[in-house]
Amino acid sequence: MLIKRVLQNANIATSLPTGDYHAPFQYFPLHDIVIEGAYIKAVLPHQPASAYNCETEDLQGALITAGLIDCHTHLIFAGNRAHEWERRQQGIPYSQIAKEGGGINQTVKATRQASMEELASLAQPRLQRLIQEGVTTIECKTGYGLNLEDERKQLLVADQLAQHYPIEIIKTLLSAHTIPSEFKNNPDGYVDLICQKIIPTLWQEKAFSAIDIFCETVGFSIAQSTKILQTAKALGIPIKGHTEQLSNLGGSALIASFNGLSVDHIEYLDEQGIQAIKQSNTTAVLLPFAYYFLREKQCPPIDLLRQYQVPIAISTDFNPGTAPFTSIHWAMNMACVQFGLTIEEAWAGVTWNAAKALGLTHSHGCIAPGYLADLLVWDAERPVDIIYEVGSNPLVQRIFRGKNTL
């Protein structure tokens, strides 16, 4: 029998599945949330406790939101690139560091050498910090193995973490992250390895949910990316893309042509690319930490995204090279300060639109009957209070699948 509980007397702030591109908050003052098992059964105006024949909890007017979704991370890796950042601060260009064996391939080397136990141990405190801020669903990418064995290893570590922590982990295969050092002089050979072995083998093993590609001048060309995407399409695999971060290569339009879930970074996205992703209902994911850490000057085209009503998500992009930060609250604050998002857009960006970026709007990202009971109770009057003061954390309760976890 499913266990039922009721959270009473809460001030609810949530996006609702209305079809609006940024799903503005709707407020339900002094409402009750009826939870049955892992799902929300009803959202009702406040009733006396005697109206419910089950456990009730009076929240006394506390603010409650949906659980936060971090829809783009590179959580699982070994090694540290602080020394590279120190060299960049001394004026040494990234291109030189990469030629010397640094950059992504430095993390690949360390990750290949690490055991599953070591990778899990390194990932645990990163994951715990995000959980403590209210993240209930997180996407974890591979991309630091770059061969079948080590890409599988990252995915298996994600499975282990999901078994031991109260959080849902969505696994994305990012074998097309960079060219590994052993294929330095044969990049098309590595693309063949991805298409002929890595993707089909791990998909058959049901090891991941979607693929991602880094379509960029320093990553994979349009032709190489197209070949990888065609492989995914033939197998029925959802796709995502790192696109238009450093240049306008046309990667976003390419992802859109395959009906991709999301295009991420998008600082150099132009109007033609926006028209393409609008037609395919693809979500635009902003990654403000990478923009900040790389000291970029080209902002994502926020006004055009609004004009075309493209859904906008926000994520930490946690990774060792360009975004070594595990704070979804700070990412929301940065998206507002650096890119000019409104508070409601920022909240939609880590709830409803983040769910869209992962293909999960049937079950995640809002407080409504039939949705998962992933809920957060805050010691705050309004949603803005939670992201206004970076470093504070007014989270009182974290409810995952209907159960208290904080």
C-alpha positions in Angstrom: 0.0 0.0 0.0 1.3 3.5 -0.9 2.0 5.7 2.1 0.2 9.0 2.0 1.3 12.3 3.7 0.2 15.9 3.5 2.2 19.0 3.7 -0.2 21.6 5.0 -0.3 25.4 5.0 2.5 26.1 2.5 3.0 29.0 0.2 3.7 27.3 -3.1 5.7 28.9 -5.9 5.9 26.8 -9.1 5.9 26.8 -12.8 3.0 24.9 -14.3 2.9 22.9 -17.6 1.1 25.6 -19.5 3.2 25.6 -22.6 4.6 29.1 -21.9 8.3 29.3 -23.0 9.6 30.3 -19.6 6.7 29.0 -17.5 6.3 31.9 -15.1 5.7 31.2 -11.5 2.2 30.8 -10.2 1.6 31.3 -6.5 -0.7 29.3 -4.3 -0.8 30.8 -0.8 -1.7 28.6 2.1 -2.2 25.3 0.1 -1.8 21.7 1.0 0.2 19.1 -1.0 -1.1 15.6 -0.8 1.7 13.0 -1.5 1.1 9.4 -2.2 4.2 7.3 -2.5 6.7 9.1 -4.7 4.1 11.3 -6.4 2.0 14.4 -5.8 -1.7 13.3 -5.6 -3.3 16.7 -5.2 -2.7 20.4 -4.5 -5.5 21.9 -2.5 -6.5 25.1 -0.6 -5.6 24.6 3.0 -7.9 22.2 4.9 -8.0 21.3 8.6 -5.8 18.3 9.5 -8.9 16.4 10.4 -9.9 16.4 6.7 -7.0 14.0 5.9 -6.9 10.5 7.2 -3.1 10.3 7.2 0.1 11.9 8.5 0.0 15.7 8.1 2.7 18.4 8.7 1.9 22.1 9.2 4.5 24.2 7.4 3.1 27.4 8.9 3.3 29.4 5.7 6.8 28.3 4.6 7.7 28.7 1.0 7.8 25.5 -1.1 9.2 25.0 -4.6 9.9 22.0 -6.9 13.3 20.3 -6.5 16.1 21.9 -8.5 17.4 20.2 -11.6 21.1 20.7 -12.7 20.8 19.7 -16.3 24.4 19.9 -17.5 27.4 18.7 -15.4 30.6 16.8 -15.8 30.6 15.5 -12.2 32.7 12.3 -12.5 36.4 12.8 -13.2 39.8 12.5 -11.5 42.6 15.0 -11.3 42.7 18.7 -10.8 43.4 21.5 -13.3 44.1 24.3 -10.8 47.7 24.5 -12.1 46.4 25.2 -15.6 44.3 28.0 -14.4 47.2 29.4 -12.5 49.3 29.4 -15.7 46.4 31.0 -17.7 46.4 33.8 -15.0 50.1 34.2 -15.8 49.2 34.9 -19.4 49.9 31.5 -21.0 47.3 30.7 -23.6 45.1 27.6 -23.4 46.2 26.6 -26.8 49.8 26.2 -25.6 48.7 24.3 -22.5 46.7 21.9 -24.7 49.7 21.4 -27.0 51.7 20.4 -23.9 49.1 17.7 -23.0 46.9 19.8 -20.8 43.3 20.7 -21.2 40.6 18.0 -21.4 43.1 15.3 -22.2 44.9 16.0 -18.9 41.6 15.1 -17.1 41.2 12.1 -19.5 44.6 10.8 -18.4 43.8 11.1 -14.7 40.3 9.6 -15.1 41.6 6.6 -17.1 44.1 5.9 -14.3 41.5 6.1 -11.5 39.5 3.2 -10.3 35.7 3.3 -9.9 36.1 3.5 -6.2 38.4 6.5 -6.6 36.1 8.3 -9.0 33.1 7.7 -6.7 35.0 9.0 -3.7 36.0 12.2 -5.6 32.4 12.8 -6.9 30.7 12.3 -3.6 31.5 15.7 -1.9 30.6 17.5 -5.2 27.3 15.7 -5.3 26.6 16.3 -1.6 27.1 20.1 -2.1 24.5 20.2 -4.8 22.1 18.0 -2.8 22.5 20.4 0.2 21.4 23.3 -2.1 18.2 21.4 -3.1 19.2 19.6 -6.3 17.0 16.5 -6.7 17.9 15.6 -10.3 21.3 16.0 -12.0 22.6 15.1 -15.4 26.1 13.6 -15.4 28.1 13.4 -18.6 31.0 11.1 -19.6 33.7 12.5 -21.8 36.8 11.9 -19.7 37.2 8.3 -20.7 37.1 8.6 -24.5 37.3 4.8 -25.0 34.8 2.1 -24.5 36.1 0.8 -21.2 36.6 4.2 -19.5 33.4 5.8 -20.8 31.6 2.7 -19.3 33.5 3.2 -16.1 32.1 6.8 -15.7 28.6 5.6 -16.3 28.9 2.8 -13.8 30.1 5.3 -11.2 27.0 7.4 -11.8 24.9 4.3 -11.2 26.7 3.7 -7.9 26.2 7.3 -6.7 22.5 7.1 -7.6 22.2 4.0 -5.4 23.7 5.7 -2.4 22.3 9.2 -2.5 18.8 10.6 -2.6 19.0 12.1 -6.1 18.2 11.1 -9.6 21.1 10.9 -12.0 20.5 11.2 -15.7 23.4 9.8 -17.7 24.6 11.3 -20.9 27.3 9.9 -23.2 29.8 12.6 -24.2 32.4 10.5 -26.0 32.5 13.3 -28.6 34.1 15.7 -26.0 37.6 16.0 -27.6 40.0 13.9 -29.7 42.0 11.6 -27.3 45.8 11.8 -27.5 46.1 8.4 -29.2 44.0 9.7 -32.1 45.7 13.1 -32.3 46.7 12.4 -35.9 43.6 10.5 -36.9 40.5 12.3 -35.6 38.2 10.7 -38.1 39.4 7.3 -36.8 38.1 8.3 -33.4 34.8 9.4 -34.8 34.5 5.9 -36.3 35.3 4.4 -32.9 32.5 6.4 -31.4 30.0 5.5 -34.1 30.9 1.9 -34.6 31.7 0.7 -31.1 31.2 3.1 -28.2 27.7 4.4 -28.9 26.1 1.1 -30.0 27.7 -1.0 -27.3 26.8 1.2 -24.4 23.3 1.8 -25.8 22.7 -1.9 -26.0 23.8 -2.1 -22.4 21.2 0.6 -21.5 24.1 2.5 -19.9 23.0 6.0 -20.8 19.9 8.1 -21.8 21.2 10.5 -24.4 24.3 11.5 -26.3 26.1 14.9 -26.4 28.7 16.3 -28.7 31.1 19.3 -28.5 30.5 20.8 -32.0 33.1 23.6 -32.1 36.3 24.7 -33.8 38.3 23.1 -31.0 36.0 20.1 -30.8 34.2 18.3 -33.6 33.4 19.7 -37.0 30.0 19.9 -38.5 30.7 16.9 -40.8 32.1 14.8 -37.8 29.2 15.8 -35.6 26.7 14.9 -38.3 28.1 11.4 -38.6 27.8 10.9 -34.8 24.3 12.3 -34.7 23.2 10.1 -37.6 24.5 7.1 -35.6 22.4 8.2 -32.6 19.3 8.8 -34.7 19.5 5.4 -36.3 19.4 3.9 -32.8 16.7 6.2 -31.5 18.9 8.0 -29.0 18.0 11.5 -27.8 20.7 14.1 -28.5 22.2 17.2 -26.9 25.0 19.5 -27.9 27.7 21.9 -26.7 27.3 24.5 -29.4 28.2 28.1 -30.3 30.4 28.5 -27.2 33.5 29.9 -28.9 32.3 30.6 -32.5 29.2 30.4 -34.7 29.9 27.1 -36.3 26.2 26.2 -36.9 26.1 23.4 -34.3 22.8 24.6 -32.8 21.0 24.4 -36.1 22.5 21.0 -36.7 21.2 19.8 -33.3 17.8 21.2 -34.1 17.7 19.4 -37.4 17.9 16.2 -35.3 15.2 17.4 -32.9 17.7 17.7 -30.1 16.7 18.1 -26.5 19.1 21.1 -25.9 21.9 23.3 -27.1 24.2 24.4 -24.3 26.5 27.4 -23.9 25.3 29.3 -27.1 27.2 32.5 -26.6 27.6 32.9 -30.3 24.2 31.7 -31.4 22.6 33.9 -34.1 19.1 34.5 -35.2 19.1 31.8 -37.8 20.2 29.3 -35.2 17.5 30.5 -32.8 14.8 30.1 -35.5 16.0 26.5 -36.0 15.9 25.5 -32.3 12.5 27.2 -32.0 11.1 25.1 -34.8 12.5 21.9 -33.1 11.3 22.9 -29.6 14.9 22.6 -28.4 15.8 24.1 -25.0 18.7 26.7 -24.8 20.9 26.0 -21.7 22.9 28.8 -20.3 26.2 28.0 -18.4 27.2 31.2 -16.7 30.1 29.7 -14.7 32.0 28.8 -17.9 31.4 32.3 -19.3 32.7 33.8 -16.0 35.7 31.5 -15.6 36.9 32.0 -19.2 36.3 35.7 -19.0 34.2 35.7 -22.1 32.8 38.9 -23.5 30.1 37.6 -25.9 26.8 37.1 -24.0 24.2 34.6 -25.1 21.4 36.3 -27.2 18.9 36.6 -24.4 16.6 39.1 -26.1 16.4 37.0 -29.3 15.6 33.9 -27.3 12.8 35.8 -25.6 11.6 37.2 -28.9 11.3 33.7 -30.3 10.0 32.3 -27.1 12.7 29.6 -26.8 12.8 27.9 -23.3 15.9 28.9 -21.3 17.5 26.6 -18.8 20.4 27.2 -16.4 23.0 24.8 -15.1 26.3 24.7 -13.3 28.3 22.9 -16.0 30.5 21.7 -13.1 33.8 20.5 -14.6 37.5 20.8 -13.8 38.6 23.1 -16.6 36.0 25.9 -17.1 33.4 25.7 -14.3 34.8 24.2 -11.0 31.8 25.3 -9.0 29.1 23.3 -7.3 26.5 25.9 -6.5 23.2 26.0 -8.4 22.1 29.0 -6.4 25.2 31.0 -7.5 24.6 29.8 -11.1 21.1 31.3 -11.0 22.4 34.5 -9.5 25.1 34.8 -12.2 22.5 34.2 -14.9 20.5 37.1 -13.6 23.6 39.4 -13.1 25.6 38.5 -16.2 22.9 37.7 -18.7 20.0 39.8 -17.4 17.5 37.1 -16.7 14.5 37.8 -14.5 14.1 36.0 -11.2 11.2 34.0 -12.6 13.3 33.1 -15.7 16.1 31.9 -13.4 13.7 29.7 -11.4 12.1 28.3 -14.5 15.6 27.6 -15.7 16.4 25.2 -12.9 12.9 23.6 -12.7 10.5 23.4 -15.6 12.9 24.4 -18.4 15.7 22.2 -17.0 13.2 19.3 -17.1 12.6 20.2 -20.8 16.3 20.1 -21.5 16.4 16.5 -20.2 13.1 15.4 -21.8 11.4 15.0 -18.4 8.5 17.5 -18.4 6.0 14.6 -18.0 7.3 14.0 -14.4 9.7 16.7 -13.2 10.0 20.4 -12.7 6.7 21.5 -11.2 4.3 21.0 -8.3 1.2 19.5 -9.8 -0.8 16.3 -9.5 0.9 13.3 -11.2 4.4 14.9 -10.8 7.2 13.5 -8.7 7.2 14.6 -5.1 10.6 16.2 -5.3 10.0 19.3 -3.1 12.0 21.9 -1.2 10.8 23.9 1.9 12.6 27.2 2.4 13.0 29.7 5.2 12.2 32.5 2.8 9.3 34.7 1.9 9.9 34.8 -1.9 11.9 32.9 -4.5 14.2 35.8 -5.0 15.4 35.6 -1.4 17.0 32.2 -2.1 19.4 33.4 -4.8 19.9 37.0 -3.7 22.5 36.4 -1.1 25.1 34.0 -2.5 26.6 31.8 0.2 23.4 31.6 2.4 21.2 28.5 2.1 17.8 28.8 3.6 16.8 25.2 2.7 14.8 23.7 5.6 13.5 20.5 4.1 14.5 18.5 1.0 11.9 16.0 0.0 12.9 13.4 -2.6 10.3 11.0 -4.0 8.0 11.9 -1.1 10.6 11.3 1.7 12.5 13.8 3.8 16.2 13.7 3.1 17.5 16.7 5.0 
